Amino acid sequence: MFKRMTAFLLALTLVFSMSTSYSATSPPVNEETEGNLMALALKDLDLIAGDQQGLRLDDQLTRAESLVLIIKLQGKQDSIKPTPTWTLPLKDVKATDWYAPYIQYAYQNDIARGISKDKFAANAPVTEKQFIKMLLSATGYENTIDFNWTTVEKDAVKLGYKYLSKPTVSGKKVLFNRRAAFSLIFETLEKTPKRQSTTILEQLINLGIVDSDALASPSASSILDSLLVKNI
């Protein structure tokens, strides 16, 4: 089991060191493409879950749903408890809302504060810029030190992120959908949080959140094989 995990981590490191920037100007349309394979691999690793309609890769994530995904990468989902009272200055969130404890955790840990001083917009579609900011903050990077809100996407590239969307010919970016978000989540697995010495994936395995046996799943193996073949 340990050898399998080590091999997977080495392969994952090789993939991301060799891969080229992902362009979302031509969104993946079949299950053999990178974005779909990454999503299926994350599902096999129990880091994302679908519903009766599947993974809905062409749909958008809400800001609240994004927090759940990102907090799970920290291994903190089991520590998220119901919020008996709501004390934060966000007037559009109630203690009874299912996402209230996630927002409270994110707010208190500087992962996300809202779109204004008193509004979080939990059910609004998350933008790529917002998602990246949450992701960087959750992995220990600090606003105004390691990145800035106005340049967060460029800062993410400098920090080694490759799976960011590119402007279309008209200069507009494509819709930031679940597939694009899952690609960034997958890429984050091989990242080492600031001031730490082990990768996110290693930490999740050590915490028992990711089963090391799942690393050999068809989907996880497929995405590694696909990217390695593409980039050799």
Long-range contacts (C-beta under 8 A, 24 or more apart in sequence): 1-212, 1-213, 2-212, 4-212, 4-213, 4-215, 4-216, 5-205, 5-212, 5-215, 8-215, 8-216, 8-220, 8-224, 9-190, 9-199, 9-201, 9-202, 11-224, 11-228, 12-189, 12-190, 12-201, 12-224, 13-190, 14-228, 15-190, 15-224, 15-227, 15-228, 15-231, 16-160, 16-162, 16-187, 16-190, 18-227, 18-228, 18-231, 18-232, 19-162, 19-227, 19-230, 19-231, 20-162, 20-231, 21-162, 21-163, 21-164, 21-166, 22-162, 22-163, 22-164, 22-165, 22-183, 23-165, 23-166, 24-164, 24-165, 24-166, 24-173, 24-174, 24-180, 25-165, 25-166, 25-167, 25-168, 25-169, 25-174, 27-58, 27-174, 27-177, 27-179, 28-57, 28-179, 32-226, 34-183, 34-223, 34-226, 34-227, 34-230, 35-179, 35-180, 35-182, 35-183, 36-179, 37-219, 37-222, 37-223, 37-226, 38-182, 38-183, 38-186, 38-223, 39-178, 39-179, 39-182, 39-183, 39-186, 40-219, 40-222, 40-223, 41-186, 41-217, 41-219, 41-220, 41-222, 41-223, 42-182, 42-185, 42-186, 43-219, 44-214, 44-217, 44-218, 44-219, 44-220, 45-210, 45-211, 45-214, 45-215, 45-217, 45-220, 46-209, 46-210, 46-211, 46-214, 47-72, 47-73, 47-185, 47-204, 47-209, 47-210, 48-182, 48-185, 55-178, 55-182, 56-178, 57-177, 57-178, 57-179, 57-182, 58-177, 58-178, 58-179, 59-177, 59-178, 60-125, 60-126, 60-175, 60-176, 60-177, 60-178, 61-125, 61-126, 61-131, 61-177, 61-178, 61-181, 62-122, 62-123, 62-124, 62-125, 62-126, 63-112, 63-120, 63-121, 63-122, 63-123, 63-124, 63-125, 63-126, 63-130, 64-99, 64-102, 64-103, 64-122, 64-123, 65-126, 66-126, 66-130, 66-131, 66-134, 66-181, 67-99, 67-102, 67-103, 67-105, 67-106, 67-111, 67-112, 67-134, 68-99, 68-102, 69-181, 69-185, 70-111, 70-134, 70-135, 70-138, 70-185, 71-102, 71-105, 71-106, 71-111, 71-138, 72-209, 73-135, 73-138, 73-139, 73-185, 73-188, 73-189, 73-200, 73-204, 74-138, 75-203, 75-204, 75-207, 75-209, 76-105, 77-209, 79-105, 80-105, 89-117, 89-118, 90-114, 90-118, 90-119, 90-120, 91-118, 91-119, 92-118, 92-119, 92-120, 92-121, 92-122, 93-120, 93-122, 97-122, 106-134, 109-137, 109-138, 110-137, 110-143, 111-137, 111-138, 112-137, 125-176, 126-176, 126-181, 127-176, 128-153, 128-164, 128-165, 128-173, 128-176, 128-180, 129-153, 131-176, 131-181, 131-184, 132-156, 132-161, 132-164, 132-184, 135-184, 135-185, 135-188, 139-188, 139-191, 139-193, 139-194, 139-200, 140-193, 140-194, 140-195, 140-196, 141-194, 142-194, 146-194, 160-191, 161-187, 162-187, 163-187, 186-223
